[in-house]
Amino acid sequence: MKNVEISVKGKVMTITVDLSKSQGPSASGKTEIIGTTAGNARIAANGNGEVFVGLNVYKYAAKK
């Protein structure tokens, strides 16, 4: 994960992303990556099975 913090307390998951940080341009160069789980990340196992999250936070790159 890059610039993503995930915590689970009881049945509540909290995701924190610092929107002031940049992880660089996307592969296409059309967007700037702010935070990502880089695919699906296993968060926790609970009584209903495993829990996963996939997250991408980005903004459109500034036009030149």
C-alpha positions in Angstrom: 0.0 0.0 0.0 1.1 3.5 -0.8 -0.1 6.4 1.3 -3.1 4.3 2.6 -3.6 3.4 6.2 -6.4 1.0 7.1 -7.6 0.1 10.6 -10.4 -2.2 11.8 -12.0 -1.8 15.2 -14.8 -4.2 15.8 -17.0 -4.0 12.8 -15.8 -0.6 11.5 -13.0 -0.2 9.0 -11.4 3.2 8.7 -9.3 4.2 5.7 -7.0 7.2 5.9 -5.3 8.8 2.8 -3.2 12.0 3.0 -4.5 14.0 0.1 -1.5 16.4 0.1 0.9 13.6 -1.0 1.6 12.4 -4.5 2.8 8.9 -5.5 3.7 10.1 -9.0 2.0 9.8 -12.4 -0.1 6.8 -13.5 1.3 4.5 -16.2 -0.7 6.4 -18.8 0.3 9.8 -17.4 -3.3 11.0 -17.5 -3.7 11.0 -13.7 -1.6 11.6 -10.6 -1.7 8.8 -8.0 -2.4 10.0 -4.4 -2.8 6.6 -2.7 -3.3 2.9 -3.6 -3.6 -0.5 -2.2 -1.9 -1.8 -5.4 -4.6 -4.3 -6.0 -6.8 -6.1 -3.5 -5.4 -6.2 0.0 -6.6 -8.7 2.7 -7.7 -6.6 5.7 -9.2 -9.1 8.2 -11.0 -12.4 8.6 -14.3 -12.2 10.4 -17.2 -14.5 11.1 -18.4 -14.0 7.5 -15.1 -14.9 5.8 -12.2 -12.9 4.7 -12.5 -9.1 4.0 -10.6 -7.4 1.2 -10.3 -3.9 -0.1 -9.1 -2.5 -3.4 -8.6 1.3 -3.5 -7.2 3.8 -5.9 -7.1 7.5 -5.1 -6.1 9.8 -7.9 -6.6 13.2 -9.5 -6.4 14.3 -13.1 -3.0 15.6 -14.0 -2.6 19.3 -14.6 -2.9 20.2 -18.3 0.1 21.7 -19.9 
